[in-house]
Amino acid sequence: MISSLRGRVLTAAGNSVVIEVGGVGFHVNATPALALASRPGEEITVHTSLIVREDALTLFGFASRDELDVFELLIGVTGVGPKSALGVLSALSPEQVAAAVQGDDDAVFRKVSGIGPKTAKLITVSLAGKLVATTTRPAPAAVVTGGVAESVLAALTGLGWSERVAADAVDETMAAASEVEAASVPAVLRLTLSRLGPAQQTGRAR
């Protein structure tokens, strides 16, 4: 079992990162936020889950142990495969998953591609009472929001946008986002990229 990797980023794009460890490049499926924050040439550590199938060995990697723990709980739910579980963590933080389960709110899971109403309900039922011990206690809203903005800003500057352009876009996104969105790095990153999209040719650093 490969439980973590520490090495140099070779490539990072979309939903994957290639990490070189001891001369071997490991292809790791990741959330868009992690992939965008991974800069080629820099060293990173990811917590991983190795999924073994008859025709493939697939690695899924996460920035925190909490994300990995939630991922492994999700894939234990009937109807939730590794890709769907990754999709959940691409849209929601571990704390938001825990809150949805504890509140029996399956609507948030139905918004994830590949998860239907029946499976969404199974997630809340199957994980009830299991997430308190596997997720950290949420930080105060102000701290969470600040950390989210910093993470998104780092990802955007890594993609090539100037710090000024990226910071302005993040500020605008945070001001318009709901409380739930503002606490999620994937959500804020997605909204900010959408805001920057039309201006990519002129807004990026040269």
C-alpha positions as CSV (number, residue, x, y, z in Angstrom):
1,M,0.0,0.0,0.0
2,I,1.3,3.5,-0.9
3,S,0.0,5.8,1.8
4,S,1.9,8.9,0.8
5,L,4.4,10.3,-1.7
6,R,7.0,13.1,-1.3
7,G,8.8,14.2,-4.3
8,R,9.3,16.7,-7.1
9,V,6.4,17.7,-9.3
10,L,7.1,16.9,-13.0
11,T,3.7,17.9,-14.5
12,A,0.4,19.1,-13.2
13,A,-2.8,19.6,-15.2
14,G,-6.5,19.1,-14.9
15,N,-7.1,16.4,-12.4
16,S,-3.7,14.9,-12.1
17,V,-0.1,15.4,-10.9
18,V,3.0,13.4,-11.8
19,I,5.4,13.2,-8.9
20,E,9.0,12.0,-9.2
21,V,10.1,9.9,-6.3
22,G,13.5,8.2,-6.5
23,G,13.6,8.5,-10.2
24,V,10.2,7.1,-10.8
25,G,7.3,9.3,-11.9
26,F,4.0,8.5,-10.2
27,H,0.8,9.5,-11.9
28,V,-1.6,10.7,-9.1
29,N,-5.3,11.6,-9.7
30,A,-6.0,14.7,-7.7
31,T,-8.6,17.5,-7.1
32,P,-8.3,20.5,-9.5
33,A,-7.3,22.6,-6.5
34,L,-4.3,20.4,-5.7
35,A,-3.3,20.1,-9.4
36,L,-3.4,23.9,-9.9
37,A,-1.5,24.5,-6.7
38,S,1.3,22.0,-7.7
39,R,4.1,23.8,-9.5
40,P,6.6,21.8,-11.7
41,G,10.0,21.6,-10.1
42,E,8.7,22.1,-6.5
43,E,8.6,19.4,-3.9
44,I,5.3,18.3,-2.5
45,T,3.8,15.7,-0.2
46,V,0.5,14.1,-0.9
47,H,-1.5,11.5,1.1
48,T,-2.5,8.7,-1.2
49,S,-4.9,5.8,-1.7
50,L,-4.0,3.0,-4.0
51,I,-7.0,1.5,-5.8
52,V,-6.3,-2.0,-7.1
53,R,-8.3,-3.4,-10.0
54,E,-7.7,-6.4,-12.2
55,D,-6.5,-4.2,-15.0
56,A,-5.0,-1.2,-13.2
57,L,-3.3,0.2,-10.2
58,T,-4.5,3.8,-9.7
59,L,-3.3,6.4,-7.2
60,F,-5.5,9.1,-5.8
61,G,-3.7,11.9,-3.9
62,F,-4.8,14.6,-1.4
63,A,-3.2,17.6,0.2
64,S,-4.5,16.6,3.7
65,R,-5.1,13.5,5.7
66,D,-8.7,14.6,6.3
67,E,-9.4,14.6,2.6
68,L,-7.9,11.1,2.3
69,D,-9.9,9.8,5.2
70,V,-13.2,11.2,3.7
71,F,-12.2,9.8,0.3
72,E,-11.8,6.3,1.7
73,L,-15.1,6.5,3.6
74,L,-16.9,7.7,0.4
75,I,-15.6,4.8,-1.7
76,G,-17.0,2.4,0.9
77,V,-20.5,3.6,0.1
78,T,-22.4,1.5,-2.4
79,G,-22.5,3.2,-5.8
80,V,-19.6,5.6,-5.1
81,G,-16.5,4.9,-7.1
82,P,-13.1,6.5,-6.7
83,K,-13.8,9.1,-9.5
84,S,-17.1,10.1,-7.9
85,A,-15.5,10.3,-4.5
86,L,-12.8,12.5,-6.0
87,G,-15.5,14.6,-7.5
88,V,-17.1,15.2,-4.1
89,L,-13.8,16.4,-2.7
90,S,-13.2,18.6,-5.7
91,A,-16.4,20.4,-4.8
92,L,-16.5,20.2,-1.0
93,S,-14.0,20.4,1.8
94,P,-14.0,17.5,4.4
95,E,-15.7,19.9,6.9
96,Q,-18.5,20.6,4.4
97,V,-19.0,16.8,3.7
98,A,-19.2,16.2,7.4
99,A,-21.7,19.0,7.9
100,A,-23.9,17.7,5.0
101,V,-23.9,14.2,6.4
102,Q,-24.6,15.4,9.9
103,G,-27.4,17.6,8.6
104,D,-28.8,14.8,6.4
105,D,-28.5,17.1,3.5
106,D,-28.1,14.9,0.4
107,A,-28.8,17.8,-2.0
108,V,-25.1,18.9,-2.0
109,F,-24.0,15.5,-3.2
110,R,-26.6,15.4,-6.0
111,K,-24.8,18.3,-7.6
112,V,-21.7,16.2,-8.1
113,S,-21.4,14.6,-11.5
114,G,-22.0,10.9,-11.5
115,I,-24.0,10.9,-8.2
116,G,-27.7,10.4,-8.4
117,P,-30.4,11.0,-5.8
118,K,-30.3,7.4,-4.5
119,T,-26.5,7.4,-4.1
120,A,-26.5,10.9,-2.5
121,K,-29.0,9.6,0.1
122,L,-26.9,6.5,0.7
123,I,-23.9,8.8,1.4
124,T,-25.6,10.6,4.2
125,V,-27.1,7.4,5.6
126,S,-23.9,5.3,5.4
127,L,-21.5,8.0,6.7
128,A,-23.8,9.1,9.6
129,G,-21.7,9.2,12.8
130,K,-18.4,8.3,11.0
131,L,-17.1,11.7,10.1
132,V,-16.7,13.3,13.5
133,A,-13.5,11.3,14.2
134,T,-12.0,11.7,10.8
135,T,-12.3,15.4,10.1
136,T,-10.8,18.2,12.0
137,R,-12.9,20.8,13.8
138,P,-13.7,23.7,11.5
139,A,-11.8,26.9,12.1
140,P,-13.6,30.2,12.8
141,A,-15.1,31.6,9.6
142,A,-12.6,34.4,9.3
143,V,-9.7,32.1,9.5
144,V,-11.1,29.7,7.0
145,T,-12.0,32.5,4.5
146,G,-8.5,33.9,4.8
147,G,-6.8,30.6,4.2
148,V,-9.0,29.9,1.2
149,A,-8.2,33.2,-0.4
150,E,-4.5,32.7,0.1
151,S,-4.6,29.1,-1.4
152,V,-6.6,30.3,-4.4
153,L,-4.2,33.2,-5.0
154,A,-1.2,30.9,-4.9
155,A,-2.9,28.6,-7.4
156,L,-3.7,31.4,-9.8
157,T,-0.2,33.0,-9.7
158,G,1.2,29.6,-10.3
159,L,-0.9,29.4,-13.5
160,G,0.6,32.6,-14.7
161,W,-1.8,35.4,-13.7
162,S,-0.1,38.4,-12.1
163,E,-0.6,38.7,-8.4
164,R,-2.5,42.0,-8.7
165,V,-5.0,40.6,-11.3
166,A,-5.4,37.4,-9.3
167,A,-5.9,39.2,-6.0
168,D,-8.5,41.5,-7.4
169,A,-10.4,38.6,-8.9
170,V,-10.3,36.6,-5.7
171,D,-11.5,39.6,-3.7
172,E,-14.5,40.0,-6.1
173,T,-15.3,36.3,-5.9
174,M,-15.2,36.2,-2.1
175,A,-17.4,39.2,-1.9
176,A,-20.0,37.6,-4.2
177,A,-19.7,34.0,-2.9
178,S,-22.1,32.5,-0.4
179,E,-20.7,31.5,3.0
180,V,-20.5,27.9,2.0
181,E,-18.7,28.7,-1.2
182,A,-16.3,31.1,0.5
183,A,-15.1,28.3,2.8
184,S,-14.2,26.0,0.0
185,V,-10.9,26.3,-2.0
186,P,-12.3,24.3,-5.0
187,A,-15.5,26.4,-5.1
188,V,-13.6,29.7,-4.9
189,L,-11.0,28.6,-7.4
190,R,-13.7,27.5,-9.9
191,L,-15.6,30.7,-9.5
192,T,-12.5,32.9,-9.8
193,L,-11.3,31.0,-12.9
194,S,-14.7,31.6,-14.4
195,R,-14.4,35.3,-13.6
196,L,-10.9,35.5,-15.1
197,G,-11.8,33.3,-18.2
198,P,-12.8,36.1,-20.6
199,A,-9.7,38.1,-19.7
200,Q,-7.0,35.4,-19.9
201,Q,-5.2,36.8,-22.9
202,T,-4.8,40.2,-21.3
203,G,-4.8,39.4,-17.6
204,R,-2.0,36.9,-17.5
205,A,1.5,37.9,-16.7
206,R,3.9,37.9,-19.6
